[in-house]
Amino acid sequence: MFARFHKSYRQLAKRSYASSCTLSFPMKPGTPIPGLKIYKDKDAPVVLERSEYPAWVDTLTQPLPSLAQLRKLPLEEATDRDKRRFLKLTRRQKIRERNEAQ
């Protein structure tokens, strides 16, 4: 089910995580966010400083692991999130295979 990540992938993952924490915001802090002015009496929300957002926001820029990468991951090293993604992708693949066979 899961095997080992290649060393190069682990290094790449560490580098991408470190770089995602230092990514610049595409909009400057204080800029109104277009399309979110939904209340008549209130101004549109504005972009905050990067440090004012929760830590999980930084993880949104990281690509999700592919099925091939998850198959190489040892079960002991897999997080619950990795396991759920593995099951989701294998189910999706089985559905596609069944649909192609029909």
C-alpha positions in Angstrom: 0.0 0.0 0.0 2.5 2.6 1.1 6.3 2.5 0.4 9.0 5.0 1.0 9.3 8.5 -0.3 12.4 9.1 -2.4 14.9 11.2 -0.5 14.7 13.8 -3.2 11.0 14.2 -2.7 11.4 14.6 1.0 13.9 17.3 0.5 11.7 19.0 -2.1 8.7 18.8 0.3 10.8 20.4 3.1 12.0 23.1 0.7 8.5 23.8 -0.6 7.1 24.0 2.9 9.8 26.4 4.0 9.3 28.6 0.9 5.5 28.6 1.2 5.9 30.2 4.6 7.8 33.1 3.1 5.6 33.6 0.0 4.6 37.2 -0.6 1.0 38.1 -0.6 -0.3 38.8 -4.1 -2.2 41.8 -2.6 -0.8 44.5 -0.3 -2.2 44.6 3.2 -5.0 47.1 3.5 -6.3 46.5 0.0 -10.1 45.8 -0.2 -10.8 42.4 -1.5 -12.9 42.7 -4.7 -16.2 40.8 -4.9 -16.6 40.5 -1.1 -18.6 43.6 -0.5 -21.8 41.8 0.4 -23.3 44.1 3.1 -24.7 47.5 2.2 -23.7 49.1 5.5 -20.2 47.7 5.7 -17.0 48.2 3.7 -15.5 45.3 1.8 -13.0 43.2 3.9 -9.4 44.2 3.5 -6.3 42.1 3.1 -4.5 41.6 6.5 -0.8 41.2 7.3 0.5 37.7 6.6 1.2 37.2 10.3 -2.5 37.9 11.2 -3.7 34.8 9.3 -3.7 31.3 11.0 -0.8 29.0 10.2 -3.0 26.6 8.1 -3.5 29.3 5.5 0.2 28.8 4.4 -0.6 25.1 3.7 -3.1 26.1 1.0 -0.2 26.9 -1.4 1.3 23.4 -1.1 0.3 20.9 -3.8 -1.5 17.8 -2.6 0.4 14.5 -2.9 -0.4 12.3 -5.9 -1.6 8.7 -5.7 1.9 7.5 -6.9 3.5 9.5 -4.1 1.1 8.2 -1.5 1.8 4.6 -2.6 5.5 5.1 -1.9 4.9 6.5 1.5 5.4 4.0 4.4 2.2 3.4 6.5 4.1 4.4 9.7 5.0 7.8 8.3 1.6 8.6 6.7 -0.6 11.1 8.5 -4.3 10.7 8.8 -4.7 13.2 6.1 -2.4 11.2 3.8 -4.4 8.1 4.5 -7.7 9.8 3.7 -6.3 11.2 0.5 -5.0 7.7 -0.5 -8.4 6.1 0.0 -10.1 8.9 -1.9 -7.8 8.6 -4.9 -7.9 4.8 -5.0 -11.7 4.9 -4.9 -11.7 7.4 -7.6 -9.4 5.3 -9.7 -11.5 2.2 -9.2 -14.6 4.1 -10.3 -12.9 5.3 -13.5 -11.7 1.7 -14.2 -15.2 0.4 -13.8 -16.7 3.1 -16.0 -14.1 2.4 -18.7 -14.9 -1.3 -18.6 -18.6 -0.8 -19.3 
